């Protein structure tokens, strides 16, 4: 069995989806936490000056979507055929833009007026644009999942993003999207994922400054 | 199986896909949308965005997803799953730099644009390309991953060419291994033929 390590900060952030994938797959990993004070020195030794990293038998992989997809493939959580795998990619990519904007105004934007403006636009325009399409995709697919009939890494990745937005932006954000709400709850209440989340105690925030960069 | 790529009539996020389809030897309909027609076409796309790849009667969106789908189907993603993930990692990394380029390229205010250009060249380009240049050098040969051409080479070469064409002809001067990789990609017979026939 390969030796896995997740190297990240002590928050949910960009590593939470990986941790949930490991929990569903029932695969052990070492959760290496870099403290924010240690980051400036540690940064130099990382491939791209960023976290998270996945270490597999001492080889490192970077880029959170890449890592998620790799784990999805390794643990058979990537759809039943190439088209379904591509649909996993598509839905993750489509929701990445939304999360990147959330990261932008939440952690990177220093101008308070601009921050408020971006958040307002996020709620009024970006969320509805993305969620309405995802809602219709979920509705058409039937069942509990976004792609095909089985759980994929895309379900975990997207459910995590929906939870972030619900927790940090608007607790009622999924009210207009019943299929997405049902989907998110279904994924996050899968026994192994639920057990992991209850045990982990990480939150979505908790770093003093923009350390994801 | 019929392939149609719907994208604007410029390189942007569509060109890497066109180059990849050409490399794979796949005939495709190059459905180029004029900007003035975009408002009427937009609502009919799955995410109100292009590129969209139509494969038979199904469609796929998101440029990296499309690249990866073609690459997997036509064996342009390395020799094993680890190499496939390295393709992903490098493509996503250069995509981050490309997103920064977009901010510069579409800035209307000339003063702000000059400022963004400076930041791009002095901070962002080195941040990404020093490491990528070293990776290419360490990998040996002409390619970024393993021993054969992958979609990562094509994707990265396309973006580097864009930076050369639109920001500074000399942007790769300090990254000789990346220049070598880019030249190798554009010298690939099918890519050369596609560009000459464009």
Interface residues (C-beta under 8 A of the other chain):
Chain A: X47 X48 X49 X56 X59 X61 X62 X63 X65 X66 X67 X69 X70 X73 X74 X82 X83 X85 X86 X87 X89 X90 X93 X94 X129 X133
Chain B: X46 X47 X48 X55 X58 X60 X61 X62 X64 X65 X66 X68 X69 X72 X73 X81 X82 X84 X85 X86 X88 X89 X92 X93 X127 X128 X131
